[in-house]
Amino acid sequence: MKFKDFLKENIVCLDGGMGTLLQERGLKLGEYPERWNLTHAEEITDIHKAYYNAGSNVVSTNTFGANSLKFSDAELEEIVKAAVLNAKKAKEQADNTKERFIALDIGPTGKLLKPLGDLDFEDAVEIFAKTVRLGVKYGVDLIFIETMNDSYETKAALLAAKENCDLPVLVSNAYNEDKKLMTGATPDAMVAMLEGMGADAIGANCSLGPAQLKGVIETLLEKASVPIILKPNAGLPRSENGKTVFDITVDEFSLEVVNLIKKGVRVVGGCCGTTPKYINALCDKIKDLTPVEITPKNLTVVSSFTHSVEFGKKSVLIGERINPTGKKRFKQALLENDISYILSEGVKQQEKGVDILDVNVGLPEINEALMLKTAVCELQAVTDLPLQIDTSDIAAMEEALRRYNGKAMINSVNGKRASIDSVFKLVKKYGGVVVALTLDENGIPATAEERFEIAQKILSAAKSYGIDKKDIIFDPLALTISADNNAGAVTLKAVRKIKNELGCHTSLGVSNISFGLPNRDAINGTFFALALENGLSAAIMNPYSADMMKTYYTYNALKGLDENCNEYIASAEQFVTSVTAETKSANTLESSYSDCQGAIIKGLRERSAEATKQLLLTRSPLDIINSEIIPALNVVGKGYEEKHIYLPQLLMSAEAAKAAFEVIKASAPQKETANEQNAIVIATVRGDIHDIGKNIVKLLFENYGFKVVDLGKDVPAEVILEKVLELNAKVVGLSALMTTTVCEMEKTIALIKKKAPFCRVIVGGAVLTKEYAEKIGADKYAKDAMEGVRYAGELLKT
Amino acid sequence: MVFTKTYSAPPINQKEILRYLGGDKSEQTSELICDCLKELGDRLKYRVCYCELSVAINQNECDFSVFRLKSKDLAKNLNGSRRIILFAATVGVEIDRLIAKYGKISPTKALVFQAIGSERAEALCNLFCADMEKAYSAKAKPRFSPGYGDLELSCQKQIFSVLLPERKLGITLSDGMLMFPTKSVTAFVGLK
């Protein structure tokens, strides 16, 4: 029998712990258990056999840490080959009549993935792929990915399995007491991502006992439409007279697991501390149980690396501001590769209360695939909101979906054959909830009925790709009423019809409705309310619009969707306080300075932006920079150098000045306010991932009018040189925190001196000293950012 | 055998945070620290895994039987201990998320979170050592970490192979022997 068929009809019993049994047989602390497949083959076979005899249907090969990070390719192959062989022998020798399968066991790499750690996502995929290919080559029946404590690494492992075999894949995560993975994902977020990618069963193992995992399992059962796995520890370990004991007995263990089987768990086993005895007792209790039927849950859900967002309860707000269409300042940011600007748009929208961020970075002048990938990766480092990947470029869409840590929303597919074929393939592979526009080769139909027909066509195409209805959200398209008076009514009717007759969720780009009309917010807000009343599930909208947000909060309050009107009350306070807070801070400014200068000196961001706006009404940008911002910065900079102002205050002022510059930039985005002659390239050198210092330097240089090109962290010497040559940059700033990377700094300096002798190199970072800097050939050692600014200023003046 | 412990948050020592920020006592900075602590909320987890080791000290070498380390300073530190505890502690990955987030959009806050994270990790280590003192009715010597004195950072590899903090707490080791989450500590503690 195939494992997949067996899983459909039965409660599957996995094996129990391996580590503890190996230690009893003499495995030493610090020794790699995987090598025992070669050196102690018989012992490994014995353990597998004991589990089969105890009643396990599946044993996992002794390959938890068998990966190419720990072993050479040659040794890895030997280990996996021997591990599968040991399991096969046990399978043959076991003497019970149950169905028996062998799973290739895959544990975490032991590395944390970028951006939190140093392992690249694609490298992780390749590490897992190597092990998977070997397992398949030597004949396992299924893949068991287990004890994963990070959602991103789990995705890498599942992707590797799916791309390298057709075997069933079981995926199990290690949850903490707070019911989350170490990197923050909740069980419902994991269900969304793993089900979307096609895992055959998902669940929880290790870290805790069955009682502590109950809450996690209940959530998994409630949300998942695939079988649920439970493979807990034998409770928690403690030391008793120098010996390790686990705090629950064999009986208690099996009883607690059986209780959860009765609630619907379909795949069980034991992890740390469990032995064949535990499995035996468990199997005894299972044999008379009928498996609980698995029902499809039909939930429309997207997720991030921490949480999920479900459609169909309150309307879901999708922030539309990460999009260059009609936004000069945003276009400029894209052209200048100014990622920080894009990121701050993400954070600001989250603060306004959106649930999902739409990400559209398409411009004809840039490489969209690269930019979208970068934006998605970087956004995931600053916000935990799920993202909506918004592009018509299929290569860009795939790059972004691959790197996305969760189940993304995808914007969009439409009724055209080419769109259906290219987009649905990606949805099937990476998972996702896709927005389907009701248009096709003939354009956007004029009537609700025709748009409904296209929706039907898209649904049947989705079915042929194996994509469930729950993963499609229709956008019946809001067109401006300034061109067609009837446009609003048609869209509302289509929303209602799709919801009632297809049972599908809908989303609209609400703001389109008012295009070409004055006071657009008023129309948008009312249209949004009407659409909600007609059953709209989500809106792509501008969260900075007070009208839209007021509609959202009032609608929820009026419809009983906001308990005790809590959110409405909080939002009302927000609208009022934003005015008074500014007035209050204005009063505290020092009177000897102008409003703008005072705000910068005090480090008040909103205030300095506001003051700059006022100044722009009467004065030129250059005048404001030279006679307001720079003098204020000098006051603070001098205070810092004289040591009566500390770094945090210096930075607060720098950020306030940046806010002022941002206002000036937005008012005249075409005019380059920074001097092209003053281009400075900065980077943290290869091998080093610390960038706080570098970011501080960047901020201050920008304040003083330099055009800063920030290459980021972990940057190879060649990349830095290339940028220096491209911009003809006179100054380069290098940062390193670790002693181990100072040699990389030396190498970078040597390369620059050779190929770009016109360029001066400033270095800084915790491990450097003036002497050391001279030794590695730097032109200048800057003990802090201010010193760097002064040096560069002198240099570029001449 | 390696054990795992989870603690509730130790009290915050604002003075320590200010010390990490270079002794800044301004009102604005204090306010900023308060804002950051508020944003941090209860997002940190205080977890430790540890095991007991025996040691034979031979001049410059400590032989823990599971591995040996050449270090005069560690030998001096551990000399005369009745028991030796090896531990790994972390406050988790959330502080790194905040540092990374603000590194991109507000370096001031990134700096403050950096300081808070260091204070939190130290506080956790102190809490754990006090707990060990109580459990073993002993006095803990100052803890000793890789990179202190002449103890090479590369001994992290051996420490990790014994404690398996990747699996127990999710602490991982980079090729350059740095730990992720960054606010993590490994150390030896001698108990007198």
Interface residues (C-beta under 8 A of the other chain):
Chain A: K28 L29 G30 G107 P108 G110 K111 L112 P115 L116 G117 D118 T147 N149 D150 A174 N176 E177 D178 M182 T183 G184 C206 L236 P237 R238 S239 T244 I339 S340 L343 S344 V347 E378 A381 V382 T383 D384 K602 G603 I645 Y646 L647 P648 Q649 L651 M652 A654 E655 G687 D688 I689 D691 I692 N695 I696 L699 M738 T740 T741
Chain B: M1 F3 T4 T6 L21 G22 G23 D24 S26 Q28 T29 L32 K45 C51 V66 F67 G92 V93 E94 D96 R97 I99 A100 K101 G103 K104 I105 S106 P107 T108 A110 L111 V112 Q114 Q158 S161 V162 E166 R167 L169 G170 T172 L173 S174 D175 G176 M177 L178 F180 P181
